[in-house]
């Protein structure tokens, strides 16, 4: 898979909804009902972060739920890439980008949303052929004004800002012409997961899916 193809596929996934849930799931038993709740609420693209021991099993379980597109977040190494693919991930997300990670995703055919936090990083990935990027950590790296500013000299690149995005500031990102969607963890609160309040999560997802862009 070429970087251009990867970005085309990543953009298609990002265009499915204004918010991509960024999920940290400790219990694989929550995977299928959580995925169903989010998909029912209108958020079909699901990023499962590789931050818990259960993450790969969660990806495998969520991949069984109809109507969803499950990806793996926090990809750091080629080993992460292969494990994510084996678990059933259809796309990958990384906080940054290294040549080893990019090579592994391209060779394995996994569309990657690589992370950047500066104009230089965006230019480097654009030079390689990537045009759909994650802007991370969004709020800490300057927020919506930073994304807007980078878009002026580098209009070829589009972003999915992640990190500190919330219902209070999501529209400031989504209103920008170079933002396709945003990543958010608020749509799957840990307390609702632990309580099995899937209807509550669906309600939150519906509100996120209704955000304008």
Rosetta silent file (secondary structure, phi, psi, omega in degrees, C-alpha in Angstrom):
SEQUENCE: XXXXXXXXXXXXXXXXXXXXXXXXXXXXXXXXXXXXXXXXXXXXXXXXXXXXXXXXXXXXXXXXXXXXXXXXXXXXXXXXXXXXXXXXXXXXXXXXXXXXXXXXXXXXXXXXXXXXXXXXXXXXXXXXXXXXXXXXXXXXXXXXXXXXXXXXXXXXXXXXXXXXXXXXXXXXXXXXXXXXXXXXXXXXXXXXXXXXXXXXXXXXXXXXXXXXX
SCORE:     score description
SCORE:     0.000 S_00000001
   1 L     0.000  130.540  178.827    0.000    0.000    0.000 S_00000001
   2 L   -83.675  160.235  175.610    1.344    3.396   -0.968 S_00000001
   3 H   -57.031  -36.393  179.073    1.091    6.432    1.333 S_00000001
   4 H   -64.080  -44.899  177.876   -1.363    7.990   -1.129 S_00000001
   5 H   -63.730  -40.229 -179.951   -3.605    4.917   -0.978 S_00000001
   6 H   -60.817  -43.968 -179.078   -3.297    4.827    2.806 S_00000001
   7 H   -69.266  -34.473  176.961   -4.410    8.426    3.128 S_00000001
   8 H   -62.895  -45.140  179.788   -7.318    7.906    0.740 S_00000001
   9 H   -68.723  -40.339  178.279   -8.598    5.000    2.820 S_00000001
  10 H   -62.517  -39.698  178.748   -7.944    6.830    6.097 S_00000001
  11 H   -63.914  -42.687  179.038   -9.905    9.826    4.813 S_00000001
  12 H   -58.782  -39.305  178.283  -12.851    7.599    3.870 S_00000001
  13 H   -68.929  -42.350 -179.997  -12.894    6.240    7.419 S_00000001
  14 H   -64.795  -27.920 -178.721  -12.593    9.719    8.917 S_00000001
  15 L   -79.507   -5.476 -178.449  -15.517   10.899    6.801 S_00000001
  16 L   -66.164  -31.027 -178.581  -17.865    8.316    8.326 S_00000001
  17 L  -160.870  157.872 -179.763  -18.687   10.579   11.295 S_00000001
  18 L   -68.689  -22.303 -179.541  -17.513   13.866   12.822 S_00000001
  19 E  -125.294  132.490  171.321  -16.084   12.065   15.859 S_00000001
  20 E  -102.154  114.944  178.304  -13.907    8.961   16.027 S_00000001
  21 E   -61.372  131.394  175.021  -14.203    7.410   19.502 S_00000001
  22 E  -103.723  109.141 -165.553  -10.800    6.948   21.135 S_00000001
  23 E  -109.988  128.972  172.341  -11.347    3.913   23.333 S_00000001
  24 L  -115.164  105.609 -171.775   -9.422    2.633   26.327 S_00000001
  25 L  -118.707  122.598 -178.050  -11.089   -0.653   27.263 S_00000001
  26 L   -89.452  -25.981 -172.795   -9.946   -2.783   30.180 S_00000001
  27 L  -120.447  116.837 -179.257  -12.492   -5.603   29.906 S_00000001
  28 H   -62.274  -21.524  177.681  -12.975   -7.518   26.653 S_00000001
  29 H   -65.892  -20.238  178.698  -16.501   -8.382   27.794 S_00000001
  30 H   -84.131  -12.424 -169.188  -17.372   -4.728   27.181 S_00000001
  31 H   -59.187  -55.847 -174.999  -16.125   -4.783   23.590 S_00000001
  32 H   -67.903  -46.562  178.237  -19.177   -5.913   21.660 S_00000001
  33 H   -65.086  -32.274  177.273  -21.854   -3.995   23.599 S_00000001
  34 H   -67.403  -46.581  178.488  -19.693   -0.866   23.538 S_00000001
  35 H   -59.341  -44.342 -179.522  -19.135   -1.133   19.801 S_00000001
  36 H   -62.761  -40.526  179.894  -22.844   -1.708   19.232 S_00000001
  37 H   -62.800  -43.353 -178.685  -23.763    1.287   21.390 S_00000001
  38 H   -70.399  -41.415  179.020  -21.413    3.601   19.505 S_00000001
  39 H   -64.890  -43.569  177.843  -22.413    2.315   16.069 S_00000001
  40 H   -60.397  -33.872  179.097  -26.102    2.650   16.943 S_00000001
  41 L   -78.638   -4.948  176.372  -25.377    6.207   18.006 S_00000001
  42 L   101.479   15.536  179.261  -23.868    7.015   14.620 S_00000001
  43 L  -119.028   86.419 -173.853  -20.141    6.602   15.297 S_00000001
  44 L   -83.716  -20.788  179.706  -18.996    3.593   13.214 S_00000001
  45 E   -88.879  117.992 -171.439  -15.232    4.279   13.117 S_00000001
  46 E  -120.898  120.574  176.983  -13.763    2.964   16.378 S_00000001
  47 E  -101.515  111.300  177.462  -10.170    3.479   17.535 S_00000001
  48 E   -95.961  114.348 -177.475   -9.148    0.985   20.216 S_00000001
  49 E   -76.692  140.914  179.017   -5.949    2.180   21.838 S_00000001
  50 L   -83.972   59.609 -177.446   -3.271   -0.397   22.605 S_00000001
  51 L  -114.611   -0.397  179.327   -2.996    0.837   26.174 S_00000001
  52 L  -130.401  156.186  178.009   -4.501   -2.088   28.056 S_00000001
  53 L   -60.870  -23.774 -176.862   -3.690   -5.812   28.195 S_00000001
  54 L   -88.580   -3.873 -168.610   -7.155   -6.516   26.759 S_00000001
  55 H   -55.651  -45.987 -177.409   -6.817   -4.197   23.749 S_00000001
  56 H   -66.872  -38.222  176.284   -6.099   -6.805   21.075 S_00000001
  57 H   -66.794  -36.343  177.372   -8.929   -9.027   22.294 S_00000001
  58 H   -61.981  -44.622  177.841  -11.196   -5.971   22.338 S_00000001
  59 H   -59.091  -45.569 -179.138  -10.334   -5.276   18.695 S_00000001
  60 H   -60.763  -40.245 -179.840  -11.083   -8.901   17.796 S_00000001
  61 H   -72.528  -41.433  179.706  -14.471   -8.755   19.532 S_00000001
  62 H   -66.486  -30.533 -179.987  -15.434   -5.363   18.102 S_00000001
  63 L   -64.108  -17.857  179.597  -14.531   -6.569   14.605 S_00000001
  64 L   -82.881  -11.995 -175.353  -17.428   -9.017   14.875 S_00000001
  65 L   -86.021  123.339 -176.157  -19.997   -6.233   15.277 S_00000001
  66 L   -66.992  140.018  175.299  -21.755   -5.387   12.030 S_00000001
  67 L    94.607   -5.299 -178.558  -21.607   -1.831   10.780 S_00000001
  68 L  -107.239  158.665  172.301  -18.363   -0.830   12.452 S_00000001
  69 E  -124.491  109.306 -172.187  -14.833   -0.167   11.228 S_00000001
  70 E  -100.464  131.306  178.220  -12.399   -1.007   13.993 S_00000001
  71 E  -125.750  170.232  179.915   -8.867    0.330   14.129 S_00000001
  72 E  -111.828  126.841  177.213   -5.922    0.188   16.494 S_00000001
  73 E  -101.288  170.606 -179.489   -4.569    3.299   18.149 S_00000001
  74 L    60.367   37.946  173.173   -1.254    3.973   19.851 S_00000001
  75 L   -73.042  125.083 -177.299    0.708    2.030   17.241 S_00000001
  76 L  -119.874  -27.944 -173.426    4.363    2.536   18.096 S_00000001
  77 L  -134.778  163.712  173.248    6.281   -0.352   16.527 S_00000001
  78 H   -58.224  -33.583  178.564    6.101   -2.764   13.582 S_00000001
  79 H   -63.262  -38.803  175.920    5.197   -5.444   16.105 S_00000001
  80 H   -60.334  -42.269 -178.337    2.148   -3.391   17.125 S_00000001
  81 H   -59.576  -49.761 -177.091    1.127   -3.159   13.470 S_00000001
  82 H   -67.482  -37.582  178.334    1.231   -6.912   12.894 S_00000001
  83 H   -65.995  -39.286  179.904   -0.546   -7.685   16.175 S_00000001
  84 H   -65.054  -43.826  179.132   -3.289   -5.192   15.348 S_00000001
  85 H   -62.831  -44.203  179.251   -3.833   -6.679   11.891 S_00000001
  86 H   -60.110  -31.684 -179.192   -3.937  -10.188   13.325 S_00000001
  87 H   -79.037  -16.508  178.418   -6.602   -9.022   15.774 S_00000001
  88 L   115.140    9.497 -179.994   -8.747   -7.652   12.958 S_00000001
  89 L   -66.316  138.419  179.730   -7.897   -3.943   12.825 S_00000001
  90 L  -102.540  -10.875  174.912   -8.814   -2.252    9.540 S_00000001
  91 E  -154.393  165.628  179.989   -6.835    0.932   10.144 S_00000001
  92 E  -128.568  155.423  177.570   -4.141    2.244   12.443 S_00000001
  93 E  -135.993  136.967  179.985   -3.513    5.448   14.356 S_00000001
  94 L  -131.117  149.438  179.564   -0.203    6.593   15.823 S_00000001
  95 L   -70.895  -24.420  178.033    0.740    9.498   18.105 S_00000001
  96 L  -146.606 -161.117 -179.708    3.714   10.290   15.869 S_00000001
  97 L  -148.082  128.156  172.574    5.449    8.747   12.883 S_00000001
  98 L  -118.898  159.268  179.284    8.747    6.940   12.424 S_00000001
  99 H   -60.902  -39.137  179.906   10.098    5.452    9.219 S_00000001
 100 H   -62.507  -41.522 -179.448    9.948    1.943   10.716 S_00000001
 101 H   -68.935  -44.406  179.255    6.292    2.357   11.616 S_00000001
 102 H   -62.734  -43.842  178.825    5.372    3.856    8.242 S_00000001
 103 H   -59.510  -43.992 -177.105    7.263    1.123    6.404 S_00000001
 104 H   -63.979  -42.574  179.958    5.519   -1.587    8.415 S_00000001
 105 H   -66.801  -41.956  179.816    2.044   -0.203    7.732 S_00000001
 106 H   -65.073  -43.480 -179.118    2.735    0.247    4.029 S_00000001
 107 H   -67.574  -34.337 -177.920    4.193   -3.238    3.669 S_00000001
 108 H   -87.288   -9.791  179.824    1.329   -4.824    5.610 S_00000001
 109 L    76.506   31.105  179.058   -1.372   -2.847    3.801 S_00000001
 110 L  -103.057  116.257  176.782   -2.750   -1.135    6.916 S_00000001
 111 E   -61.194  130.032 -176.352   -4.081    2.402    6.330 S_00000001
 112 E  -117.469  138.709  170.248   -2.407    4.641    8.893 S_00000001
 113 E  -104.920   91.583 -174.360   -3.444    7.959   10.388 S_00000001
 114 L   -80.726  144.527 -176.678    0.003    9.167   11.491 S_00000001
 115 E   -86.888  142.897  173.840    0.322   11.796   14.183 S_00000001
 116 E  -138.816  158.724  177.271    1.950   15.200   13.827 S_00000001
 117 L  -135.277    8.721 -177.356    2.230   18.245   16.073 S_00000001
 118 L  -153.431  165.293  177.676    4.031   20.726   13.824 S_00000001
 119 H   -64.397  -38.508 -179.633    4.292   22.095   10.304 S_00000001
 120 H   -62.394  -43.478  178.993    7.649   20.383    9.801 S_00000001
 121 H   -64.738  -40.123  178.364    6.202   16.978   10.692 S_00000001
 122 H   -64.215  -40.874  178.748    3.249   17.577    8.377 S_00000001
 123 H   -64.276  -39.423 -179.308    5.602   18.575    5.541 S_00000001
 124 H   -63.578  -43.106 -179.807    7.716   15.476    6.047 S_00000001
 125 H   -72.282  -35.413  175.756    4.689   13.190    5.799 S_00000001
 126 H   -62.373  -39.707  178.528    3.280   15.130    2.849 S_00000001
 127 H   -60.655  -32.734  179.124    6.615   14.666    1.102 S_00000001
 128 H   -80.630  -20.117  178.312    6.203   10.916    1.578 S_00000001
 129 L   122.136    0.319 -179.215    2.637   11.029    0.230 S_00000001
 130 L   -86.968  129.180  179.807    0.447   11.250    3.331 S_00000001
 131 L  -122.883   -5.245  176.771   -2.335   13.827    3.180 S_00000001
 132 E  -119.827  111.160 -170.846   -4.637   12.631    6.006 S_00000001
 133 E  -126.138  159.341  170.554   -2.984   13.084    9.398 S_00000001
 134 E   -94.300  133.279  174.851   -3.765   13.042   13.089 S_00000001
 135 E  -101.204  112.831 -171.859   -2.979   16.305   14.903 S_00000001
 136 L  -147.250  142.319   -7.750   -1.820   15.296   18.386 S_00000001
 137 L   -81.073  118.310 -165.414   -1.866   16.309   21.170 S_00000001
 138 L   -53.878  -57.295 -176.421   -4.362   18.803   19.784 S_00000001
 139 L   -66.904  -42.912 -178.971   -5.037   21.087   22.729 S_00000001
 140 L   -67.586  -25.975 -178.289   -1.497   20.951   24.096 S_00000001
 141 L   -91.908   11.103  175.732   -0.069   21.654   20.629 S_00000001
 142 L   119.364   -5.906  174.870   -2.034   24.869   20.188 S_00000001
 143 H    67.429 -160.997 -177.871   -5.614   23.766   19.641 S_00000001
 144 H   -57.481  -37.974  177.563   -7.814   24.825   16.750 S_00000001
 145 H   -59.205  -35.325  178.993   -5.764   28.005   16.071 S_00000001
 146 H   -69.053  -42.306  178.564   -2.688   25.851   15.436 S_00000001
 147 H   -62.004  -43.584  179.165   -4.549   23.541   13.065 S_00000001
 148 H   -62.510  -42.930 -177.995   -5.919   26.559   11.197 S_00000001
 149 H   -64.798  -41.500  179.150   -2.493   28.181   10.994 S_00000001
 150 H   -65.773  -32.352 -178.342   -0.833   25.044    9.601 S_00000001
 151 H   -66.790  -26.008 -177.892   -3.594   24.772    7.014 S_00000001
 152 H   -63.166  -52.592  179.692   -2.756   28.127    5.461 S_00000001
 153 H   -86.425  -13.711 -177.868    0.675   27.176    4.015 S_00000001
 154 L  -128.054   65.450 -175.996   -0.059   23.425    3.771 S_00000001
 155 L   -71.715  -12.432 -178.988   -3.616   23.164    2.379 S_00000001
 156 L   -70.764  -16.832 -173.829   -2.926   19.743    0.848 S_00000001
 157 L  -103.644  137.599  174.298   -3.110   18.120    4.296 S_00000001
 158 E  -114.274  158.562 -172.813   -6.251   17.346    6.289 S_00000001
 159 E  -130.236  155.127  164.845   -6.406   16.493    9.972 S_00000001
 160 E  -119.802   93.821  179.530   -8.154   14.504   12.657 S_00000001
 161 E   -67.553  136.896 -179.787   -7.294   16.460   15.832 S_00000001
 162 E  -144.442  142.287  178.545   -7.100   14.273   18.941 S_00000001
 163 L   110.566   94.543 -178.441   -6.091   14.984   22.515 S_00000001
 164 L    88.196    3.514  176.793   -8.149   17.267   24.696 S_00000001
 165 L   -75.490  135.965 -175.526  -11.048   17.454   22.240 S_00000001
 166 L  -143.832  171.936  176.272  -14.370   17.701   24.085 S_00000001
 167 L   -59.046  -26.815 -177.458  -18.001   18.646   23.456 S_00000001
 168 L   -73.808  -31.075 -176.088  -17.063   22.180   24.514 S_00000001
 169 L  -118.905   -0.702 -175.200  -14.372   22.716   21.871 S_00000001
 170 H   -57.311  -41.572 -177.692  -15.135   20.125   19.165 S_00000001
 171 H   -65.077  -27.257  178.904  -16.906   22.616   16.917 S_00000001
 172 H   -66.130  -28.665  175.059  -13.876   24.921   16.922 S_00000001
 173 H   -83.289  -49.140 -172.944  -11.978   22.113   15.191 S_00000001
 174 H   -64.606  -20.708  179.589  -14.762   20.715   13.022 S_00000001
 175 L   -78.672   -9.922 -178.184  -15.501   24.143   11.550 S_00000001
 176 L   -80.233  140.673 -178.212  -12.028   24.323    9.984 S_00000001
 177 L   -66.538  -21.308 -179.565  -11.731   23.448    6.271 S_00000001
 178 L   -99.414   15.537  176.210   -8.676   21.250    6.891 S_00000001
 179 E  -113.728  123.941 -179.973  -10.367   19.134    9.595 S_00000001
 180 E   -92.073  -39.154  179.094  -12.290   16.035    8.488 S_00000001
 181 E  -160.403  179.471  176.185  -13.171   14.710   11.942 S_00000001
 182 E  -135.382  152.112  177.002  -11.872   14.742   15.512 S_00000001
 183 E   -95.992  135.099 -178.082  -10.937   12.000   17.930 S_00000001
 184 E  -142.924  136.812  178.442  -12.682   11.981   21.290 S_00000001
 185 L   -94.807  -12.822 -174.608  -12.636    9.773   24.364 S_00000001
 186 H   -67.151  -17.178 -175.581  -15.612   11.418   26.081 S_00000001
 187 H   -74.334  -10.928  179.126  -18.096    9.334   24.078 S_00000001
 188 H  -132.515   71.536 -178.166  -17.270    6.208   26.099 S_00000001
 189 L   -61.843  138.735 -177.158  -17.022    7.218   29.779 S_00000001
 190 H   -60.532  -37.154 -178.210  -15.403    4.580   31.958 S_00000001
 191 H   -66.098  -35.388  178.289  -18.151    4.783   34.582 S_00000001
 192 H   -72.714  -35.088  175.557  -20.838    4.024   32.008 S_00000001
 193 H   -62.962  -47.433 -178.195  -18.820    1.125   30.627 S_00000001
 194 H   -64.859  -31.039  179.475  -18.356   -0.340   34.082 S_00000001
 195 H   -85.503   -7.626 -177.704  -22.055    0.097   34.835 S_00000001
 196 L    70.136   27.677 -178.854  -23.086   -1.439   31.525 S_00000001
 197 L   -86.507   72.320 -176.193  -25.015    1.701   30.626 S_00000001
 198 H   -71.681  -33.101  176.417  -24.902    1.112   26.882 S_00000001
 199 H   -63.795  -36.785  178.195  -28.032    3.176   26.242 S_00000001
 200 H   -64.724  -38.343  178.315  -26.322    6.094   27.958 S_00000001
 201 H   -69.087  -37.853  175.919  -23.310    5.711   25.686 S_00000001
 202 H   -60.620  -40.031  179.015  -25.578    5.580   22.636 S_00000001
 203 H   -62.750  -43.327  177.568  -27.130    8.877   23.748 S_00000001
 204 H   -63.826  -41.509 -179.538  -23.690   10.485   24.036 S_00000001
 205 H   -63.128  -40.012  179.809  -22.711    9.059   20.643 S_00000001
 206 H   -62.231  -39.655  178.190  -25.819   10.488   18.995 S_00000001
 207 H   -65.123  -40.126  178.729  -24.948   13.962   20.282 S_00000001
 208 H   -67.086  -39.164 -179.151  -21.382   13.593   18.959 S_00000001
 209 H   -67.329  -22.589 -177.879  -22.614   12.318   15.596 S_00000001
 210 L   -86.576   -5.256  178.609  -24.847   15.388   15.296 S_00000001
 211 L   -61.762  138.720 -177.442  -21.927   17.832   15.561 S_00000001
 212 L   -83.889  150.988  176.652  -21.649   19.921   12.420 S_00000001
 213 L  -144.721    0.000    0.000  -18.563   19.980   10.212 S_00000001
